[in-house]
Amino acid sequence: MVASRSERAILQDMCVDDGELMQLTEAREAIGELAEVLDELPDVLKRMLSREGQLDTEVWVRRLRGALADRFLDDATDQNELFD
């Protein structure tokens, strides 16, 4: 049996209203953009942030991208995994 929607999508519809879903989508986009910006900072600035502000940009990029991959998978990704 092949479902047209992933289990995640069905559960999401049951538990999250449209307003919350919109907020989650916006948060996901912001997290992705932040990870990209941090990753593209010049090395000099990354070192300065690490020394002066104890902010390890490499760690934060991994954490942000990990959060996107683990918790906010696209439905298309979930469905594609069914056929691998």
PDB file as gemmi writes it, atoms N, CA and C in Angstrom:
CRYST1    1.000    1.000    1.000  90.00  90.00  90.00 P 1                      
ATOM      1  N   MET A   1       0.841  -1.175   0.000  1.00  0.00           N  
ATOM      2  CA  MET A   1       0.000   0.000   0.000  1.00  0.00           C  
ATOM      3  C   MET A   1       0.885   1.237   0.000  1.00  0.00           C  
ATOM      4  N   VAL A   2       0.599   2.196  -0.830  1.00  0.00           N  
ATOM      5  CA  VAL A   2       1.370   3.430  -0.925  1.00  0.00           C  
ATOM      6  C   VAL A   2       0.474   4.575  -0.497  1.00  0.00           C  
ATOM      7  N   ALA A   3       0.933   5.329   0.478  1.00  0.00           N  
ATOM      8  CA  ALA A   3       0.170   6.479   0.955  1.00  0.00           C  
ATOM      9  C   ALA A   3       0.583   7.719   0.181  1.00  0.00           C  
ATOM     10  N   SER A   4      -0.361   8.607  -0.032  1.00  0.00           N  
ATOM     11  CA  SER A   4      -0.042   9.833  -0.755  1.00  0.00           C  
ATOM     12  C   SER A   4       0.622  10.862   0.158  1.00  0.00           C  
ATOM     13  N   ARG A   5       0.498  10.674   1.456  1.00  0.00           N  
ATOM     14  CA  ARG A   5       1.108  11.599   2.418  1.00  0.00           C  
ATOM     15  C   ARG A   5       1.902  10.796   3.426  1.00  0.00           C  
ATOM     16  N   SER A   6       2.946  11.426   3.942  1.00  0.00           N  
ATOM     17  CA  SER A   6       3.771  10.742   4.934  1.00  0.00           C  
ATOM     18  C   SER A   6       3.062  10.723   6.285  1.00  0.00           C  
ATOM     19  N   GLU A   7       3.486   9.809   7.113  1.00  0.00           N  
ATOM     20  CA  GLU A   7       2.943   9.733   8.471  1.00  0.00           C  
ATOM     21  C   GLU A   7       3.178  11.049   9.206  1.00  0.00           C  
ATOM     22  N   ARG A   8       4.359  11.641   8.987  1.00  0.00           N  
ATOM     23  CA  ARG A   8       4.691  12.917   9.632  1.00  0.00           C  
ATOM     24  C   ARG A   8       3.686  13.996   9.235  1.00  0.00           C  
ATOM     25  N   ALA A   9       3.319  14.063   7.958  1.00  0.00           N  
ATOM     26  CA  ALA A   9       2.375  15.072   7.487  1.00  0.00           C  
ATOM     27  C   ALA A   9       1.007  14.872   8.117  1.00  0.00           C  
ATOM     28  N   ILE A  10       0.576  13.631   8.216  1.00  0.00           N  
ATOM     29  CA  ILE A  10      -0.728  13.333   8.818  1.00  0.00           C  
ATOM     30  C   ILE A  10      -0.741  13.715  10.292  1.00  0.00           C  
ATOM     31  N   LEU A  11       0.299  13.322  11.017  1.00  0.00           N  
ATOM     32  CA  LEU A  11       0.380  13.673  12.436  1.00  0.00           C  
ATOM     33  C   LEU A  11       0.483  15.181  12.631  1.00  0.00           C  
ATOM     34  N   GLN A  12       1.218  15.824  11.748  1.00  0.00           N  
ATOM     35  CA  GLN A  12       1.369  17.272  11.848  1.00  0.00           C  
ATOM     36  C   GLN A  12       0.011  17.952  11.677  1.00  0.00           C  
ATOM     37  N   ASP A  13      -0.787  17.479  10.731  1.00  0.00           N  
ATOM     38  CA  ASP A  13      -2.116  18.039  10.525  1.00  0.00           C  
ATOM     39  C   ASP A  13      -3.012  17.824  11.740  1.00  0.00           C  
ATOM     40  N   MET A  14      -2.827  16.717  12.430  1.00  0.00           N  
ATOM     41  CA  MET A  14      -3.655  16.411  13.596  1.00  0.00           C  
ATOM     42  C   MET A  14      -3.269  17.269  14.801  1.00  0.00           C  
ATOM     43  N   CYS A  15      -2.002  17.659  14.897  1.00  0.00           N  
ATOM     44  CA  CYS A  15      -1.501  18.294  16.111  1.00  0.00           C  
ATOM     45  C   CYS A  15      -1.201  19.780  15.981  1.00  0.00           C  
ATOM     46  N   VAL A  16      -1.035  20.264  14.786  1.00  0.00           N  
ATOM     47  CA  VAL A  16      -0.595  21.638  14.595  1.00  0.00           C  
ATOM     48  C   VAL A  16      -1.613  22.377  13.742  1.00  0.00           C  
ATOM     49  N   ASP A  17      -2.036  23.542  14.221  1.00  0.00           N  
ATOM     50  CA  ASP A  17      -2.950  24.330  13.395  1.00  0.00           C  
ATOM     51  C   ASP A  17      -2.144  25.132  12.366  1.00  0.00           C  
ATOM     52  N   ASP A  18      -2.853  25.761  11.441  1.00  0.00           N  
ATOM     53  CA  ASP A  18      -2.195  26.459  10.333  1.00  0.00           C  
ATOM     54  C   ASP A  18      -1.257  27.569  10.818  1.00  0.00           C  
ATOM     55  N   GLY A  19      -1.668  28.288  11.857  1.00  0.00           N  
ATOM     56  CA  GLY A  19      -0.827  29.371  12.390  1.00  0.00           C  
ATOM     57  C   GLY A  19       0.482  28.850  12.950  1.00  0.00           C  
ATOM     58  N   GLU A  20       0.407  27.748  13.684  1.00  0.00           N  
ATOM     59  CA  GLU A  20       1.625  27.151  14.245  1.00  0.00           C  
ATOM     60  C   GLU A  20       2.506  26.581  13.147  1.00  0.00           C  
ATOM     61  N   LEU A  21       1.874  25.989  12.140  1.00  0.00           N  
ATOM     62  CA  LEU A  21       2.636  25.434  11.025  1.00  0.00           C  
ATOM     63  C   LEU A  21       3.376  26.541  10.290  1.00  0.00           C  
ATOM     64  N   MET A  22       2.741  27.693  10.129  1.00  0.00           N  
ATOM     65  CA  MET A  22       3.376  28.831   9.476  1.00  0.00           C  
ATOM     66  C   MET A  22       4.580  29.302  10.300  1.00  0.00           C  
ATOM     67  N   GLN A  23       4.423  29.342  11.617  1.00  0.00           N  
ATOM     68  CA  GLN A  23       5.532  29.740  12.488  1.00  0.00           C  
ATOM     69  C   GLN A  23       6.680  28.740  12.404  1.00  0.00           C  
ATOM     70  N   LEU A  24       6.368  27.450  12.369  1.00  0.00           N  
ATOM     71  CA  LEU A  24       7.406  26.426  12.241  1.00  0.00           C  
ATOM     72  C   LEU A  24       8.152  26.557  10.914  1.00  0.00           C  
ATOM     73  N   THR A  25       7.410  26.833   9.861  1.00  0.00           N  
ATOM     74  CA  THR A  25       8.032  27.004   8.547  1.00  0.00           C  
ATOM     75  C   THR A  25       8.963  28.211   8.552  1.00  0.00           C  
ATOM     76  N   GLU A  26       8.509  29.318   9.123  1.00  0.00           N  
ATOM     77  CA  GLU A  26       9.335  30.523   9.205  1.00  0.00           C  
ATOM     78  C   GLU A  26      10.570  30.283  10.066  1.00  0.00           C  
ATOM     79  N   ALA A  27      10.399  29.571  11.171  1.00  0.00           N  
ATOM     80  CA  ALA A  27      11.535  29.267  12.043  1.00  0.00           C  
ATOM     81  C   ALA A  27      12.543  28.385  11.316  1.00  0.00           C  
ATOM     82  N   ARG A  28      12.060  27.420  10.571  1.00  0.00           N  
ATOM     83  CA  ARG A  28      12.951  26.528   9.814  1.00  0.00           C  
ATOM     84  C   ARG A  28      13.759  27.321   8.796  1.00  0.00           C  
ATOM     85  N   GLU A  29      13.096  28.233   8.090  1.00  0.00           N  
ATOM     86  CA  GLU A  29      13.793  29.066   7.108  1.00  0.00           C  
ATOM     87  C   GLU A  29      14.832  29.954   7.777  1.00  0.00           C  
ATOM     88  N   ALA A  30      14.483  30.534   8.922  1.00  0.00           N  
ATOM     89  CA  ALA A  30      15.417  31.403   9.641  1.00  0.00           C  
ATOM     90  C   ALA A  30      16.632  30.620  10.128  1.00  0.00           C  
ATOM     91  N   ILE A  31      16.398  29.412  10.630  1.00  0.00           N  
ATOM     92  CA  ILE A  31      17.507  28.573  11.100  1.00  0.00           C  
ATOM     93  C   ILE A  31      18.437  28.235   9.941  1.00  0.00           C  
ATOM     94  N   GLY A  32      17.871  27.896   8.794  1.00  0.00           N  
ATOM     95  CA  GLY A  32      18.681  27.592   7.619  1.00  0.00           C  
ATOM     96  C   GLY A  32      19.499  28.789   7.159  1.00  0.00           C  
ATOM     97  N   GLU A  33      18.871  29.962   7.138  1.00  0.00           N  
ATOM     98  CA  GLU A  33      19.576  31.177   6.731  1.00  0.00           C  
ATOM     99  C   GLU A  33      20.689  31.526   7.715  1.00  0.00           C  
ATOM    100  N   LEU A  34      20.414  31.378   9.006  1.00  0.00           N  
ATOM    101  CA  LEU A  34      21.425  31.670  10.020  1.00  0.00           C  
ATOM    102  C   LEU A  34      22.620  30.735   9.883  1.00  0.00           C  
ATOM    103  N   ALA A  35      22.355  29.456   9.664  1.00  0.00           N  
ATOM    104  CA  ALA A  35      23.446  28.495   9.482  1.00  0.00           C  
ATOM    105  C   ALA A  35      24.287  28.869   8.265  1.00  0.00           C  
ATOM    106  N   GLU A  36      23.630  29.278   7.196  1.00  0.00           N  
ATOM    107  CA  GLU A  36      24.346  29.662   5.980  1.00  0.00           C  
ATOM    108  C   GLU A  36      25.212  30.904   6.212  1.00  0.00           C  
ATOM    109  N   VAL A  37      24.655  31.902   6.888  1.00  0.00           N  
ATOM    110  CA  VAL A  37      25.398  33.135   7.161  1.00  0.00           C  
ATOM    111  C   VAL A  37      26.604  32.844   8.043  1.00  0.00           C  
ATOM    112  N   LEU A  38      26.406  32.067   9.099  1.00  0.00           N  
ATOM    113  CA  LEU A  38      27.522  31.734   9.985  1.00  0.00           C  
ATOM    114  C   LEU A  38      28.613  30.962   9.248  1.00  0.00           C  
ATOM    115  N   ASP A  39      28.193  30.056   8.376  1.00  0.00           N  
ATOM    116  CA  ASP A  39      29.159  29.237   7.640  1.00  0.00           C  
ATOM    117  C   ASP A  39      29.975  30.076   6.658  1.00  0.00           C  
ATOM    118  N   GLU A  40      29.374  31.143   6.128  1.00  0.00           N  
ATOM    119  CA  GLU A  40      30.037  31.969   5.123  1.00  0.00           C  
ATOM    120  C   GLU A  40      30.852  33.122   5.707  1.00  0.00           C  
ATOM    121  N   LEU A  41      30.875  33.268   7.029  1.00  0.00           N  
ATOM    122  CA  LEU A  41      31.683  34.328   7.629  1.00  0.00           C  
ATOM    123  C   LEU A  41      33.155  34.124   7.286  1.00  0.00           C  
ATOM    124  N   PRO A  42      33.886  35.215   7.111  1.00  0.00           N  
ATOM    125  CA  PRO A  42      35.327  35.081   6.877  1.00  0.00           C  
ATOM    126  C   PRO A  42      36.011  34.417   8.073  1.00  0.00           C  
ATOM    127  N   ASP A  43      37.054  33.647   7.799  1.00  0.00           N  
ATOM    128  CA  ASP A  43      37.765  32.931   8.856  1.00  0.00           C  
ATOM    129  C   ASP A  43      38.276  33.865   9.943  1.00  0.00           C  
ATOM    130  N   VAL A  44      38.709  35.057   9.551  1.00  0.00           N  
ATOM    131  CA  VAL A  44      39.213  36.037  10.531  1.00  0.00           C  
ATOM    132  C   VAL A  44      38.113  36.384  11.538  1.00  0.00           C  
ATOM    133  N   LEU A  45      36.920  36.610  11.041  1.00  0.00           N  
ATOM    134  CA  LEU A  45      35.801  36.954  11.920  1.00  0.00           C  
ATOM    135  C   LEU A  45      35.403  35.770  12.795  1.00  0.00           C  
ATOM    136  N   LYS A  46      35.444  34.559  12.234  1.00  0.00           N  
ATOM    137  CA  LYS A  46      35.132  33.367  13.024  1.00  0.00           C  
ATOM    138  C   LYS A  46      36.116  33.221  14.188  1.00  0.00           C  
ATOM    139  N   ARG A  47      37.401  33.443  13.906  1.00  0.00           N  
ATOM    140  CA  ARG A  47      38.408  33.343  14.981  1.00  0.00           C  
ATOM    141  C   ARG A  47      38.195  34.422  16.033  1.00  0.00           C  
ATOM    142  N   MET A  48      37.859  35.641  15.592  1.00  0.00           N  
ATOM    143  CA  MET A  48      37.621  36.732  16.533  1.00  0.00           C  
ATOM    144  C   MET A  48      36.409  36.421  17.421  1.00  0.00           C  
ATOM    145  N   LEU A  49      35.345  35.927  16.820  1.00  0.00           N  
ATOM    146  CA  LEU A  49      34.158  35.572  17.609  1.00  0.00           C  
ATOM    147  C   LEU A  49      34.471  34.462  18.609  1.00  0.00           C  
ATOM    148  N   SER A  50      35.299  33.535  18.194  1.00  0.00           N  
ATOM    149  CA  SER A  50      35.676  32.433  19.079  1.00  0.00           C  
ATOM    150  C   SER A  50      36.511  32.933  20.255  1.00  0.00           C  
ATOM    151  N   ARG A  51      37.502  33.764  19.974  1.00  0.00           N  
ATOM    152  CA  ARG A  51      38.389  34.260  21.043  1.00  0.00           C  
ATOM    153  C   ARG A  51      37.710  35.279  21.943  1.00  0.00           C  
ATOM    154  N   GLU A  52      37.062  36.261  21.345  1.00  0.00           N  
ATOM    155  CA  GLU A  52      36.513  37.377  22.115  1.00  0.00           C  
ATOM    156  C   GLU A  52      35.124  37.092  22.689  1.00  0.00           C  
ATOM    157  N   GLY A  53      34.343  36.294  21.987  1.00  0.00           N  
ATOM    158  CA  GLY A  53      32.973  36.072  22.426  1.00  0.00           C  
ATOM    159  C   GLY A  53      32.654  34.645  22.798  1.00  0.00           C  
ATOM    160  N   GLN A  54      33.658  33.771  22.766  1.00  0.00           N  
ATOM    161  CA  GLN A  54      33.461  32.352  23.055  1.00  0.00           C  
ATOM    162  C   GLN A  54      32.313  31.770  22.225  1.00  0.00           C  
ATOM    163  N   LEU A  55      32.230  32.199  20.951  1.00  0.00           N  
ATOM    164  CA  LEU A  55      31.204  31.716  20.032  1.00  0.00           C  
ATOM    165  C   LEU A  55      31.883  30.905  18.945  1.00  0.00           C  
ATOM    166  N   ASP A  56      31.732  29.595  19.009  1.00  0.00           N  
ATOM    167  CA  ASP A  56      32.315  28.710  18.006  1.00  0.00           C  
ATOM    168  C   ASP A  56      31.306  28.545  16.873  1.00  0.00           C  
ATOM    169  N   THR A  57      31.528  29.268  15.785  1.00  0.00           N  
ATOM    170  CA  THR A  57      30.567  29.264  14.685  1.00  0.00           C  
ATOM    171  C   THR A  57      30.443  27.892  14.038  1.00  0.00           C  
ATOM    172  N   GLU A  58      31.526  27.136  13.983  1.00  0.00           N  
ATOM    173  CA  GLU A  58      31.471  25.801  13.368  1.00  0.00           C  
ATOM    174  C   GLU A  58      30.535  24.881  14.158  1.00  0.00           C  
ATOM    175  N   VAL A  59      30.601  24.957  15.471  1.00  0.00           N  
ATOM    176  CA  VAL A  59      29.714  24.146  16.320  1.00  0.00           C  
ATOM    177  C   VAL A  59      28.258  24.554  16.087  1.00  0.00           C  
ATOM    178  N   TRP A  60      28.006  25.853  16.024  1.00  0.00           N  
ATOM    179  CA  TRP A  60      26.644  26.325  15.830  1.00  0.00           C  
ATOM    180  C   TRP A  60      26.099  25.960  14.451  1.00  0.00           C  
ATOM    181  N   VAL A  61      26.942  26.013  13.431  1.00  0.00           N  
ATOM    182  CA  VAL A  61      26.490  25.610  12.097  1.00  0.00           C  
ATOM    183  C   VAL A  61      26.075  24.144  12.114  1.00  0.00           C  
ATOM    184  N   ARG A  62      26.886  23.298  12.728  1.00  0.00           N  
ATOM    185  CA  ARG A  62      26.537  21.864  12.808  1.00  0.00           C  
ATOM    186  C   ARG A  62      25.248  21.659  13.590  1.00  0.00           C  
ATOM    187  N   ARG A  63      25.100  22.370  14.717  1.00  0.00           N  
ATOM    188  CA  ARG A  63      23.884  22.215  15.534  1.00  0.00           C  
ATOM    189  C   ARG A  63      22.640  22.659  14.779  1.00  0.00           C  
ATOM    190  N   LEU A  64      22.733  23.805  14.101  1.00  0.00           N  
ATOM    191  CA  LEU A  64      21.578  24.322  13.372  1.00  0.00           C  
ATOM    192  C   LEU A  64      21.193  23.403  12.225  1.00  0.00           C  
ATOM    193  N   ARG A  65      22.176  22.951  11.467  1.00  0.00           N  
ATOM    194  CA  ARG A  65      21.881  22.043  10.351  1.00  0.00           C  
ATOM    195  C   ARG A  65      21.388  20.695  10.860  1.00  0.00           C  
ATOM    196  N   GLY A  66      21.911  20.258  11.982  1.00  0.00           N  
ATOM    197  CA  GLY A  66      21.443  19.013  12.579  1.00  0.00           C  
ATOM    198  C   GLY A  66      20.001  19.120  13.026  1.00  0.00           C  
ATOM    199  N   ALA A  67      19.639  20.265  13.588  1.00  0.00           N  
ATOM    200  CA  ALA A  67      18.253  20.474  14.015  1.00  0.00           C  
ATOM    201  C   ALA A  67      17.313  20.434  12.820  1.00  0.00           C  
ATOM    202  N   LEU A  68      17.734  21.017  11.717  1.00  0.00           N  
ATOM    203  CA  LEU A  68      16.902  20.985  10.509  1.00  0.00           C  
ATOM    204  C   LEU A  68      16.766  19.570   9.968  1.00  0.00           C  
ATOM    205  N   ALA A  69      17.852  18.844   9.965  1.00  0.00           N  
ATOM    206  CA  ALA A  69      17.831  17.493   9.400  1.00  0.00           C  
ATOM    207  C   ALA A  69      17.055  16.519  10.276  1.00  0.00           C  
ATOM    208  N   ASP A  70      17.193  16.630  11.585  1.00  0.00           N  
ATOM    209  CA  ASP A  70      16.585  15.662  12.489  1.00  0.00           C  
ATOM    210  C   ASP A  70      15.125  15.950  12.808  1.00  0.00           C  
ATOM    211  N   ARG A  71      14.774  17.194  12.962  1.00  0.00           N  
ATOM    212  CA  ARG A  71      13.460  17.515  13.502  1.00  0.00           C  
ATOM    213  C   ARG A  71      12.477  18.080  12.500  1.00  0.00           C  
ATOM    214  N   PHE A  72      12.970  18.620  11.396  1.00  0.00           N  
ATOM    215  CA  PHE A  72      12.085  19.303  10.459  1.00  0.00           C  
ATOM    216  C   PHE A  72      12.251  18.777   9.042  1.00  0.00           C  
ATOM    217  N   LEU A  73      12.243  17.456   8.897  1.00  0.00           N  
ATOM    218  CA  LEU A  73      12.419  16.864   7.580  1.00  0.00           C  
ATOM    219  C   LEU A  73      11.240  17.215   6.677  1.00  0.00           C  
ATOM    220  N   ASP A  74      11.549  17.450   5.428  1.00  0.00           N  
ATOM    221  CA  ASP A  74      10.493  17.692   4.444  1.00  0.00           C  
ATOM    222  C   ASP A  74       9.716  16.404   4.210  1.00  0.00           C  
ATOM    223  N   ASP A  75       8.441  16.549   3.917  1.00  0.00           N  
ATOM    224  CA  ASP A  75       7.616  15.384   3.599  1.00  0.00           C  
ATOM    225  C   ASP A  75       8.162  14.656   2.382  1.00  0.00           C  
ATOM    226  N   ALA A  76       8.673  15.389   1.401  1.00  0.00           N  
ATOM    227  CA  ALA A  76       9.206  14.756   0.189  1.00  0.00           C  
ATOM    228  C   ALA A  76      10.374  13.844   0.535  1.00  0.00           C  
ATOM    229  N   THR A  77      11.204  14.266   1.464  1.00  0.00           N  
ATOM    230  CA  THR A  77      12.335  13.443   1.876  1.00  0.00           C  
ATOM    231  C   THR A  77      11.827  12.165   2.526  1.00  0.00           C  
ATOM    232  N   ASP A  78      10.845  12.283   3.397  1.00  0.00           N  
ATOM    233  CA  ASP A  78      10.289  11.112   4.061  1.00  0.00           C  
ATOM    234  C   ASP A  78       9.727  10.122   3.048  1.00  0.00           C  
ATOM    235  N   GLN A  79       8.968  10.607   2.068  1.00  0.00           N  
ATOM    236  CA  GLN A  79       8.365   9.721   1.087  1.00  0.00           C  
ATOM    237  C   GLN A  79       9.413   9.088   0.190  1.00  0.00           C  
ATOM    238  N   ASN A  80      10.447   9.832  -0.161  1.00  0.00           N  
ATOM    239  CA  ASN A  80      11.501   9.282  -1.016  1.00  0.00           C  
ATOM    240  C   ASN A  80      12.228   8.148  -0.313  1.00  0.00           C  
ATOM    241  N   GLU A  81      12.381   8.230   0.989  1.00  0.00           N  
ATOM    242  CA  GLU A  81      13.067   7.184   1.728  1.00  0.00           C  
ATOM    243  C   GLU A  81      12.287   5.869   1.687  1.00  0.00           C  
ATOM    244  N   LEU A  82      10.985   5.931   1.497  1.00  0.00           N  
ATOM    245  CA  LEU A  82      10.176   4.723   1.432  1.00  0.00           C  
ATOM    246  C   LEU A  82      10.529   3.874   0.214  1.00  0.00           C  
ATOM    247  N   PHE A  83      11.014   4.517  -0.832  1.00  0.00           N  
ATOM    248  CA  PHE A  83      11.249   3.818  -2.096  1.00  0.00           C  
ATOM    249  C   PHE A  83      12.707   3.488  -2.335  1.00  0.00           C  
ATOM    250  N   ASP A  84      13.587   3.767  -1.399  1.00  0.00           N  
ATOM    251  CA  ASP A  84      15.015   3.453  -1.549  1.00  0.00           C  
ATOM    252  C   ASP A  84      15.296   2.003  -1.269  1.00  0.00           C  
TER     253      ASP A  84                                                      
END                                                                             
